[in-house]
Amino acid sequence: MLNIRDYLEDIHHILSVQSPAQFKMFIYRYMPNDPRAQYLLSLDRNELKLYVNRLKKQMLPWIEESLEIMSDDPLH
């Protein structure tokens, strides 16, 4: 079962440091059977770095907000 908090913390760290190598490990861990994973894994390092940078701009504020909400919620 997916632990959402761990997932969000992992992707938050990866986007914060903008590491293509760590993003690939994230893909292997969380997207093993996802067809999109094959596309992402086929990108070269520079393309993957651009993808991670775009993802950071689009998703990091939402991820940070979600983690903040979870930290206030005793169920998470």
PDB file with one MODEL, atoms N, CA, C and O in Angstrom:
MODEL        1
ATOM      1  N   MET A   1       0.840  -1.178   0.000  1.00  0.00           N
ATOM      2  CA  MET A   1       0.000   0.000   0.000  1.00  0.00           C
ATOM      3  C   MET A   1       0.893   1.252   0.000  1.00  0.00           C
ATOM      4  O   MET A   1       1.896   1.321   0.710  1.00  0.00           O
ATOM      5  N   LEU A   2       0.510   2.199  -0.788  1.00  0.00           N
ATOM      6  CA  LEU A   2       1.280   3.432  -0.935  1.00  0.00           C
ATOM      7  C   LEU A   2       1.105   4.323   0.291  1.00  0.00           C
ATOM      8  O   LEU A   2      -0.014   4.608   0.715  1.00  0.00           O
ATOM      9  N   ASN A   3       2.213   4.748   0.840  1.00  0.00           N
ATOM     10  CA  ASN A   3       2.198   5.708   1.938  1.00  0.00           C
ATOM     11  C   ASN A   3       2.348   7.096   1.313  1.00  0.00           C
ATOM     12  O   ASN A   3       3.429   7.477   0.863  1.00  0.00           O
ATOM     13  N   ILE A   4       1.259   7.831   1.296  1.00  0.00           N
ATOM     14  CA  ILE A   4       1.228   9.125   0.609  1.00  0.00           C
ATOM     15  C   ILE A   4       2.254  10.095   1.189  1.00  0.00           C
ATOM     16  O   ILE A   4       2.919  10.817   0.446  1.00  0.00           O
ATOM     17  N   ARG A   5       2.380  10.112   2.495  1.00  0.00           N
ATOM     18  CA  ARG A   5       3.336  11.036   3.119  1.00  0.00           C
ATOM     19  C   ARG A   5       4.761  10.734   2.658  1.00  0.00           C
ATOM     20  O   ARG A   5       5.503  11.653   2.311  1.00  0.00           O
ATOM     21  N   ASP A   6       5.154   9.453   2.649  1.00  0.00           N
ATOM     22  CA  ASP A   6       6.495   9.082   2.178  1.00  0.00           C
ATOM     23  C   ASP A   6       6.683   9.473   0.715  1.00  0.00           C
ATOM     24  O   ASP A   6       7.728   9.996   0.328  1.00  0.00           O
ATOM     25  N   TYR A   7       5.660   9.214  -0.083  1.00  0.00           N
ATOM     26  CA  TYR A   7       5.694   9.553  -1.506  1.00  0.00           C
ATOM     27  C   TYR A   7       5.935  11.057  -1.683  1.00  0.00           C
ATOM     28  O   TYR A   7       6.818  11.465  -2.438  1.00  0.00           O
ATOM     29  N   LEU A   8       5.148  11.868  -0.987  1.00  0.00           N
ATOM     30  CA  LEU A   8       5.282  13.323  -1.108  1.00  0.00           C
ATOM     31  C   LEU A   8       6.624  13.812  -0.575  1.00  0.00           C
ATOM     32  O   LEU A   8       7.233  14.707  -1.161  1.00  0.00           O
ATOM     33  N   GLU A   9       7.085  13.235   0.523  1.00  0.00           N
ATOM     34  CA  GLU A   9       8.391  13.634   1.062  1.00  0.00           C
ATOM     35  C   GLU A   9       9.516  13.271   0.098  1.00  0.00           C
ATOM     36  O   GLU A   9      10.459  14.041  -0.082  1.00  0.00           O
ATOM     37  N   ASP A  10       9.414  12.098  -0.520  1.00  0.00           N
ATOM     38  CA  ASP A  10      10.436  11.685  -1.486  1.00  0.00           C
ATOM     39  C   ASP A  10      10.476  12.618  -2.690  1.00  0.00           C
ATOM     40  O   ASP A  10      11.546  13.085  -3.081  1.00  0.00           O
ATOM     41  N   ILE A  11       9.316  12.888  -3.276  1.00  0.00           N
ATOM     42  CA  ILE A  11       9.302  13.741  -4.467  1.00  0.00           C
ATOM     43  C   ILE A  11       9.667  15.182  -4.089  1.00  0.00           C
ATOM     44  O   ILE A  11      10.284  15.884  -4.890  1.00  0.00           O
ATOM     45  N   HIS A  12       9.305  15.627  -2.907  1.00  0.00           N
ATOM     46  CA  HIS A  12       9.692  16.966  -2.448  1.00  0.00           C
ATOM     47  C   HIS A  12      11.211  17.089  -2.406  1.00  0.00           C
ATOM     48  O   HIS A  12      11.775  18.073  -2.885  1.00  0.00           O
ATOM     49  N   HIS A  13      11.859  16.096  -1.838  1.00  0.00           N
ATOM     50  CA  HIS A  13      13.322  16.122  -1.764  1.00  0.00           C
ATOM     51  C   HIS A  13      13.939  16.132  -3.166  1.00  0.00           C
ATOM     52  O   HIS A  13      14.845  16.918  -3.445  1.00  0.00           O
ATOM     53  N   ILE A  14      13.453  15.272  -4.030  1.00  0.00           N
ATOM     54  CA  ILE A  14      14.002  15.165  -5.387  1.00  0.00           C
ATOM     55  C   ILE A  14      13.838  16.485  -6.139  1.00  0.00           C
ATOM     56  O   ILE A  14      14.767  16.944  -6.803  1.00  0.00           O
ATOM     57  N   LEU A  15      12.665  17.088  -6.036  1.00  0.00           N
ATOM     58  CA  LEU A  15      12.436  18.352  -6.734  1.00  0.00           C
ATOM     59  C   LEU A  15      13.248  19.483  -6.114  1.00  0.00           C
ATOM     60  O   LEU A  15      13.677  20.397  -6.818  1.00  0.00           O
ATOM     61  N   SER A  16      13.458  19.428  -4.823  1.00  0.00           N
ATOM     62  CA  SER A  16      14.247  20.469  -4.154  1.00  0.00           C
ATOM     63  C   SER A  16      15.701  20.444  -4.595  1.00  0.00           C
ATOM     64  O   SER A  16      16.304  21.495  -4.814  1.00  0.00           O
ATOM     65  N   VAL A  17      16.266  19.254  -4.726  1.00  0.00           N
ATOM     66  CA  VAL A  17      17.674  19.151  -5.128  1.00  0.00           C
ATOM     67  C   VAL A  17      17.838  19.012  -6.642  1.00  0.00           C
ATOM     68  O   VAL A  17      18.952  19.092  -7.160  1.00  0.00           O
ATOM     69  N   GLN A  18      16.725  18.805  -7.347  1.00  0.00           N
ATOM     70  CA  GLN A  18      16.703  18.667  -8.807  1.00  0.00           C
ATOM     71  C   GLN A  18      17.685  17.607  -9.300  1.00  0.00           C
ATOM     72  O   GLN A  18      18.541  17.882 -10.141  1.00  0.00           O
ATOM     73  N   SER A  19      17.550  16.413  -8.775  1.00  0.00           N
ATOM     74  CA  SER A  19      18.454  15.321  -9.114  1.00  0.00           C
ATOM     75  C   SER A  19      17.810  14.339 -10.093  1.00  0.00           C
ATOM     76  O   SER A  19      16.891  13.612  -9.715  1.00  0.00           O
ATOM     77  N   PRO A  20      18.278  14.305 -11.351  1.00  0.00           N
ATOM     78  CA  PRO A  20      17.746  13.335 -12.303  1.00  0.00           C
ATOM     79  C   PRO A  20      17.963  11.886 -11.850  1.00  0.00           C
ATOM     80  O   PRO A  20      17.088  11.042 -12.042  1.00  0.00           O
ATOM     81  N   ALA A  21      19.108  11.597 -11.258  1.00  0.00           N
ATOM     82  CA  ALA A  21      19.390  10.223 -10.817  1.00  0.00           C
ATOM     83  C   ALA A  21      18.420   9.796  -9.717  1.00  0.00           C
ATOM     84  O   ALA A  21      17.911   8.676  -9.740  1.00  0.00           O
ATOM     85  N   GLN A  22      18.165  10.673  -8.766  1.00  0.00           N
ATOM     86  CA  GLN A  22      17.217  10.342  -7.703  1.00  0.00           C
ATOM     87  C   GLN A  22      15.801  10.238  -8.250  1.00  0.00           C
ATOM     88  O   GLN A  22      15.001   9.444  -7.757  1.00  0.00           O
ATOM     89  N   PHE A  23      15.488  11.034  -9.267  1.00  0.00           N
ATOM     90  CA  PHE A  23      14.165  10.943  -9.876  1.00  0.00           C
ATOM     91  C   PHE A  23      13.983   9.585 -10.552  1.00  0.00           C
ATOM     92  O   PHE A  23      12.898   9.007 -10.492  1.00  0.00           O
ATOM     93  N   LYS A  24      15.025   9.075 -11.190  1.00  0.00           N
ATOM     94  CA  LYS A  24      14.934   7.740 -11.795  1.00  0.00           C
ATOM     95  C   LYS A  24      14.667   6.679 -10.725  1.00  0.00           C
ATOM     96  O   LYS A  24      13.867   5.769 -10.941  1.00  0.00           O
ATOM     97  N   MET A  25      15.326   6.793  -9.582  1.00  0.00           N
ATOM     98  CA  MET A  25      15.089   5.841  -8.496  1.00  0.00           C
ATOM     99  C   MET A  25      13.647   5.954  -7.994  1.00  0.00           C
ATOM    100  O   MET A  25      13.023   4.949  -7.651  1.00  0.00           O
ATOM    101  N   PHE A  26      13.128   7.169  -7.955  1.00  0.00           N
ATOM    102  CA  PHE A  26      11.738   7.402  -7.569  1.00  0.00           C
ATOM    103  C   PHE A  26      10.803   6.683  -8.545  1.00  0.00           C
ATOM    104  O   PHE A  26       9.835   6.045  -8.132  1.00  0.00           O
ATOM    105  N   ILE A  27      11.100   6.792  -9.830  1.00  0.00           N
ATOM    106  CA  ILE A  27      10.285   6.132 -10.854  1.00  0.00           C
ATOM    107  C   ILE A  27      10.292   4.622 -10.639  1.00  0.00           C
ATOM    108  O   ILE A  27       9.238   3.988 -10.658  1.00  0.00           O
ATOM    109  N   TYR A  28      11.467   4.049 -10.437  1.00  0.00           N
ATOM    110  CA  TYR A  28      11.559   2.607 -10.201  1.00  0.00           C
ATOM    111  C   TYR A  28      10.764   2.189  -8.968  1.00  0.00           C
ATOM    112  O   TYR A  28      10.135   1.131  -8.957  1.00  0.00           O
ATOM    113  N   ARG A  29      10.796   3.022  -7.933  1.00  0.00           N
ATOM    114  CA  ARG A  29      10.130   2.668  -6.677  1.00  0.00           C
ATOM    115  C   ARG A  29       8.615   2.812  -6.753  1.00  0.00           C
ATOM    116  O   ARG A  29       7.884   1.915  -6.333  1.00  0.00           O
ATOM    117  N   TYR A  30       8.142   3.932  -7.287  1.00  0.00           N
ATOM    118  CA  TYR A  30       6.720   4.244  -7.220  1.00  0.00           C
ATOM    119  C   TYR A  30       5.943   3.995  -8.512  1.00  0.00           C
ATOM    120  O   TYR A  30       4.712   3.996  -8.490  1.00  0.00           O
ATOM    121  N   MET A  31       6.620   3.784  -9.621  1.00  0.00           N
ATOM    122  CA  MET A  31       5.931   3.642 -10.901  1.00  0.00           C
ATOM    123  C   MET A  31       6.390   2.393 -11.659  1.00  0.00           C
ATOM    124  O   MET A  31       6.587   2.470 -12.872  1.00  0.00           O
ATOM    125  N   PRO A  32       6.565   1.267 -11.005  1.00  0.00           N
ATOM    126  CA  PRO A  32       7.153   0.116 -11.696  1.00  0.00           C
ATOM    127  C   PRO A  32       6.323  -0.415 -12.867  1.00  0.00           C
ATOM    128  O   PRO A  32       6.887  -0.958 -13.818  1.00  0.00           O
ATOM    129  N   ASN A  33       5.011  -0.270 -12.818  1.00  0.00           N
ATOM    130  CA  ASN A  33       4.152  -0.806 -13.879  1.00  0.00           C
ATOM    131  C   ASN A  33       3.433   0.280 -14.672  1.00  0.00           C
ATOM    132  O   ASN A  33       2.516  -0.010 -15.440  1.00  0.00           O
ATOM    133  N   ASP A  34       3.842   1.499 -14.490  1.00  0.00           N
ATOM    134  CA  ASP A  34       3.207   2.623 -15.170  1.00  0.00           C
ATOM    135  C   ASP A  34       3.832   2.795 -16.556  1.00  0.00           C
ATOM    136  O   ASP A  34       5.051   2.925 -16.662  1.00  0.00           O
ATOM    137  N   PRO A  35       3.021   2.797 -17.620  1.00  0.00           N
ATOM    138  CA  PRO A  35       3.568   2.960 -18.975  1.00  0.00           C
ATOM    139  C   PRO A  35       4.357   4.259 -19.162  1.00  0.00           C
ATOM    140  O   PRO A  35       5.287   4.304 -19.967  1.00  0.00           O
ATOM    141  N   ARG A  36       3.998   5.305 -18.433  1.00  0.00           N
ATOM    142  CA  ARG A  36       4.727   6.573 -18.541  1.00  0.00           C
ATOM    143  C   ARG A  36       6.153   6.443 -18.028  1.00  0.00           C
ATOM    144  O   ARG A  36       7.034   7.204 -18.428  1.00  0.00           O
ATOM    145  N   ALA A  37       6.376   5.485 -17.146  1.00  0.00           N
ATOM    146  CA  ALA A  37       7.712   5.302 -16.569  1.00  0.00           C
ATOM    147  C   ALA A  37       8.728   4.980 -17.658  1.00  0.00           C
ATOM    148  O   ALA A  37       9.855   5.473 -17.612  1.00  0.00           O
ATOM    149  N   GLN A  38       8.353   4.168 -18.628  1.00  0.00           N
ATOM    150  CA  GLN A  38       9.279   3.813 -19.703  1.00  0.00           C
ATOM    151  C   GLN A  38       9.712   5.045 -20.486  1.00  0.00           C
ATOM    152  O   GLN A  38      10.875   5.169 -20.871  1.00  0.00           O
ATOM    153  N   TYR A  39       8.776   5.948 -20.718  1.00  0.00           N
ATOM    154  CA  TYR A  39       9.128   7.190 -21.412  1.00  0.00           C
ATOM    155  C   TYR A  39      10.111   8.003 -20.576  1.00  0.00           C
ATOM    156  O   TYR A  39      11.135   8.459 -21.084  1.00  0.00           O
ATOM    157  N   LEU A  40       9.800   8.182 -19.301  1.00  0.00           N
ATOM    158  CA  LEU A  40      10.673   8.976 -18.434  1.00  0.00           C
ATOM    159  C   LEU A  40      12.057   8.357 -18.320  1.00  0.00           C
ATOM    160  O   LEU A  40      13.058   9.073 -18.307  1.00  0.00           O
ATOM    161  N   LEU A  41      12.121   7.048 -18.238  1.00  0.00           N
ATOM    162  CA  LEU A  41      13.412   6.374 -18.118  1.00  0.00           C
ATOM    163  C   LEU A  41      14.216   6.438 -19.414  1.00  0.00           C
ATOM    164  O   LEU A  41      15.436   6.272 -19.398  1.00  0.00           O
ATOM    165  N   SER A  42      13.535   6.678 -20.533  1.00  0.00           N
ATOM    166  CA  SER A  42      14.241   6.763 -21.817  1.00  0.00           C
ATOM    167  C   SER A  42      14.887   8.135 -22.046  1.00  0.00           C
ATOM    168  O   SER A  42      15.712   8.288 -22.947  1.00  0.00           O
ATOM    169  N   LEU A  43      14.517   9.121 -21.240  1.00  0.00           N
ATOM    170  CA  LEU A  43      15.083  10.459 -21.403  1.00  0.00           C
ATOM    171  C   LEU A  43      16.551  10.472 -21.002  1.00  0.00           C
ATOM    172  O   LEU A  43      16.952   9.795 -20.055  1.00  0.00           O
ATOM    173  N   ASP A  44      17.353  11.251 -21.732  1.00  0.00           N
ATOM    174  CA  ASP A  44      18.752  11.380 -21.315  1.00  0.00           C
ATOM    175  C   ASP A  44      18.820  12.327 -20.116  1.00  0.00           C
ATOM    176  O   ASP A  44      17.820  12.930 -19.728  1.00  0.00           O
ATOM    177  N   ARG A  45      19.998  12.445 -19.545  1.00  0.00           N
ATOM    178  CA  ARG A  45      20.158  13.201 -18.293  1.00  0.00           C
ATOM    179  C   ARG A  45      19.681  14.649 -18.424  1.00  0.00           C
ATOM    180  O   ARG A  45      19.000  15.152 -17.531  1.00  0.00           O
ATOM    181  N   ASN A  46      20.026  15.322 -19.518  1.00  0.00           N
ATOM    182  CA  ASN A  46      19.625  16.723 -19.693  1.00  0.00           C
ATOM    183  C   ASN A  46      18.117  16.864 -19.859  1.00  0.00           C
ATOM    184  O   ASN A  46      17.510  17.774 -19.295  1.00  0.00           O
ATOM    185  N   GLU A  47      17.514  15.965 -20.629  1.00  0.00           N
ATOM    186  CA  GLU A  47      16.061  15.999 -20.804  1.00  0.00           C
ATOM    187  C   GLU A  47      15.356  15.733 -19.476  1.00  0.00           C
ATOM    188  O   GLU A  47      14.359  16.376 -19.148  1.00  0.00           O
ATOM    189  N   LEU A  48      15.884  14.790 -18.730  1.00  0.00           N
ATOM    190  CA  LEU A  48      15.288  14.463 -17.437  1.00  0.00           C
ATOM    191  C   LEU A  48      15.436  15.631 -16.461  1.00  0.00           C
ATOM    192  O   LEU A  48      14.539  15.897 -15.661  1.00  0.00           O
ATOM    193  N   LYS A  49      16.555  16.312 -16.531  1.00  0.00           N
ATOM    194  CA  LYS A  49      16.772  17.480 -15.666  1.00  0.00           C
ATOM    195  C   LYS A  49      15.761  18.579 -16.005  1.00  0.00           C
ATOM    196  O   LYS A  49      15.214  19.214 -15.103  1.00  0.00           O
ATOM    197  N   LEU A  50      15.509  18.805 -17.290  1.00  0.00           N
ATOM    198  CA  LEU A  50      14.498  19.784 -17.699  1.00  0.00           C
ATOM    199  C   LEU A  50      13.110  19.372 -17.217  1.00  0.00           C
ATOM    200  O   LEU A  50      12.331  20.205 -16.753  1.00  0.00           O
ATOM    201  N   TYR A  51      12.810  18.084 -17.331  1.00  0.00           N
ATOM    202  CA  TYR A  51      11.519  17.567 -16.874  1.00  0.00           C
ATOM    203  C   TYR A  51      11.356  17.794 -15.369  1.00  0.00           C
ATOM    204  O   TYR A  51      10.309  18.258 -14.916  1.00  0.00           O
ATOM    205  N   VAL A  52      12.394  17.465 -14.599  1.00  0.00           N
ATOM    206  CA  VAL A  52      12.354  17.648 -13.145  1.00  0.00           C
ATOM    207  C   VAL A  52      12.182  19.130 -12.807  1.00  0.00           C
ATOM    208  O   VAL A  52      11.441  19.469 -11.885  1.00  0.00           O
ATOM    209  N   ASN A  53      12.849  20.002 -13.534  1.00  0.00           N
ATOM    210  CA  ASN A  53      12.726  21.441 -13.294  1.00  0.00           C
ATOM    211  C   ASN A  53      11.300  21.925 -13.572  1.00  0.00           C
ATOM    212  O   ASN A  53      10.753  22.712 -12.799  1.00  0.00           O
ATOM    213  N   ARG A  54      10.700  21.462 -14.665  1.00  0.00           N
ATOM    214  CA  ARG A  54       9.308  21.831 -14.972  1.00  0.00           C
ATOM    215  C   ARG A  54       8.366  21.304 -13.895  1.00  0.00           C
ATOM    216  O   ARG A  54       7.456  22.003 -13.449  1.00  0.00           O
ATOM    217  N   LEU A  55       8.597  20.067 -13.489  1.00  0.00           N
ATOM    218  CA  LEU A  55       7.773  19.459 -12.450  1.00  0.00           C
ATOM    219  C   LEU A  55       7.886  20.248 -11.146  1.00  0.00           C
ATOM    220  O   LEU A  55       6.899  20.440 -10.435  1.00  0.00           O
ATOM    221  N   LYS A  56       9.089  20.695 -10.848  1.00  0.00           N
ATOM    222  CA  LYS A  56       9.309  21.496  -9.634  1.00  0.00           C
ATOM    223  C   LYS A  56       8.469  22.766  -9.681  1.00  0.00           C
ATOM    224  O   LYS A  56       7.793  23.098  -8.707  1.00  0.00           O
ATOM    225  N   LYS A  57       8.506  23.470 -10.788  1.00  0.00           N
ATOM    226  CA  LYS A  57       7.755  24.720 -10.912  1.00  0.00           C
ATOM    227  C   LYS A  57       6.252  24.486 -10.787  1.00  0.00           C
ATOM    228  O   LYS A  57       5.538  25.300 -10.201  1.00  0.00           O
ATOM    229  N   GLN A  58       5.775  23.374 -11.339  1.00  0.00           N
ATOM    230  CA  GLN A  58       4.346  23.090 -11.348  1.00  0.00           C
ATOM    231  C   GLN A  58       3.850  22.482 -10.041  1.00  0.00           C
ATOM    232  O   GLN A  58       2.746  22.795  -9.594  1.00  0.00           O
ATOM    233  N   MET A  59       4.649  21.619  -9.427  1.00  0.00           N
ATOM    234  CA  MET A  59       4.148  20.799  -8.326  1.00  0.00           C
ATOM    235  C   MET A  59       4.663  21.145  -6.933  1.00  0.00           C
ATOM    236  O   MET A  59       3.991  20.852  -5.944  1.00  0.00           O
ATOM    237  N   LEU A  60       5.829  21.755  -6.834  1.00  0.00           N
ATOM    238  CA  LEU A  60       6.424  21.954  -5.513  1.00  0.00           C
ATOM    239  C   LEU A  60       5.522  22.742  -4.555  1.00  0.00           C
ATOM    240  O   LEU A  60       5.407  22.346  -3.395  1.00  0.00           O
ATOM    241  N   PRO A  61       4.878  23.831  -4.978  1.00  0.00           N
ATOM    242  CA  PRO A  61       3.993  24.538  -4.036  1.00  0.00           C
ATOM    243  C   PRO A  61       2.854  23.647  -3.519  1.00  0.00           C
ATOM    244  O   PRO A  61       2.533  23.677  -2.331  1.00  0.00           O
ATOM    245  N   TRP A  62       2.255  22.866  -4.399  1.00  0.00           N
ATOM    246  CA  TRP A  62       1.179  21.963  -3.990  1.00  0.00           C
ATOM    247  C   TRP A  62       1.692  20.895  -3.027  1.00  0.00           C
ATOM    248  O   TRP A  62       1.034  20.593  -2.032  1.00  0.00           O
ATOM    249  N   ILE A  63       2.854  20.326  -3.313  1.00  0.00           N
ATOM    250  CA  ILE A  63       3.441  19.298  -2.450  1.00  0.00           C
ATOM    251  C   ILE A  63       3.734  19.871  -1.072  1.00  0.00           C
ATOM    252  O   ILE A  63       3.420  19.245  -0.059  1.00  0.00           O
ATOM    253  N   GLU A  64       4.330  21.050  -1.026  1.00  0.00           N
ATOM    254  CA  GLU A  64       4.639  21.678   0.260  1.00  0.00           C
ATOM    255  C   GLU A  64       3.371  21.967   1.054  1.00  0.00           C
ATOM    256  O   GLU A  64       3.338  21.765   2.268  1.00  0.00           O
ATOM    257  N   GLU A  65       2.338  22.432   0.381  1.00  0.00           N
ATOM    258  CA  GLU A  65       1.067  22.694   1.055  1.00  0.00           C
ATOM    259  C   GLU A  65       0.466  21.395   1.592  1.00  0.00           C
ATOM    260  O   GLU A  65      -0.033  21.358   2.718  1.00  0.00           O
ATOM    261  N   SER A  66       0.512  20.349   0.801  1.00  0.00           N
ATOM    262  CA  SER A  66      -0.031  19.055   1.229  1.00  0.00           C
ATOM    263  C   SER A  66       0.716  18.507   2.435  1.00  0.00           C
ATOM    264  O   SER A  66       0.099  17.990   3.367  1.00  0.00           O
ATOM    265  N   LEU A  67       2.037  18.616   2.423  1.00  0.00           N
ATOM    266  CA  LEU A  67       2.824  18.149   3.566  1.00  0.00           C
ATOM    267  C   LEU A  67       2.526  18.973   4.815  1.00  0.00           C
ATOM    268  O   LEU A  67       2.491  18.435   5.922  1.00  0.00           O
ATOM    269  N   GLU A  68       2.314  20.253   4.644  1.00  0.00           N
ATOM    270  CA  GLU A  68       1.972  21.117   5.777  1.00  0.00           C
ATOM    271  C   GLU A  68       0.625  20.709   6.371  1.00  0.00           C
ATOM    272  O   GLU A  68       0.479  20.631   7.591  1.00  0.00           O
ATOM    273  N   ILE A  69      -0.343  20.452   5.523  1.00  0.00           N
ATOM    274  CA  ILE A  69      -1.659  20.008   5.989  1.00  0.00           C
ATOM    275  C   ILE A  69      -1.528  18.682   6.731  1.00  0.00           C
ATOM    276  O   ILE A  69      -2.137  18.494   7.785  1.00  0.00           O
ATOM    277  N   MET A  70      -0.740  17.769   6.187  1.00  0.00           N
ATOM    278  CA  MET A  70      -0.550  16.469   6.834  1.00  0.00           C
ATOM    279  C   MET A  70       0.130  16.608   8.189  1.00  0.00           C
ATOM    280  O   MET A  70      -0.168  15.849   9.112  1.00  0.00           O
ATOM    281  N   SER A  71       1.027  17.556   8.316  1.00  0.00           N
ATOM    282  CA  SER A  71       1.720  17.717   9.594  1.00  0.00           C
ATOM    283  C   SER A  71       0.767  18.234  10.672  1.00  0.00           C
ATOM    284  O   SER A  71       1.003  18.029  11.863  1.00  0.00           O
ATOM    285  N   ASP A  72      -0.298  18.897  10.257  1.00  0.00           N
ATOM    286  CA  ASP A  72      -1.303  19.392  11.200  1.00  0.00           C
ATOM    287  C   ASP A  72      -2.382  18.357  11.500  1.00  0.00           C
ATOM    288  O   ASP A  72      -3.157  18.526  12.442  1.00  0.00           O
ATOM    289  N   ASP A  73      -2.437  17.297  10.715  1.00  0.00           N
ATOM    290  CA  ASP A  73      -3.477  16.278  10.844  1.00  0.00           C
ATOM    291  C   ASP A  73      -2.919  15.064  11.585  1.00  0.00           C
ATOM    292  O   ASP A  73      -1.994  14.419  11.091  1.00  0.00           O
ATOM    293  N   PRO A  74      -3.459  14.743  12.754  1.00  0.00           N
ATOM    294  CA  PRO A  74      -2.922  13.614  13.523  1.00  0.00           C
ATOM    295  C   PRO A  74      -3.097  12.254  12.844  1.00  0.00           C
ATOM    296  O   PRO A  74      -2.448  11.286  13.240  1.00  0.00           O
ATOM    297  N   LEU A  75      -3.954  12.163  11.837  1.00  0.00           N
ATOM    298  CA  LEU A  75      -4.148  10.886  11.137  1.00  0.00           C
ATOM    299  C   LEU A  75      -3.054  10.598  10.127  1.00  0.00           C
ATOM    300  O   LEU A  75      -2.954   9.474   9.634  1.00  0.00           O
ATOM    301  N   HIS A  76      -2.230  11.590   9.809  1.00  0.00           N
ATOM    302  CA  HIS A  76      -1.162  11.384   8.818  1.00  0.00           C
ATOM    303  C   HIS A  76       0.160  11.314   9.493  1.00  0.00           C
ATOM    304  O   HIS A  76       1.183  11.145   8.830  1.00  0.00           O
TER     305      HIS A  76
ENDMDL
END
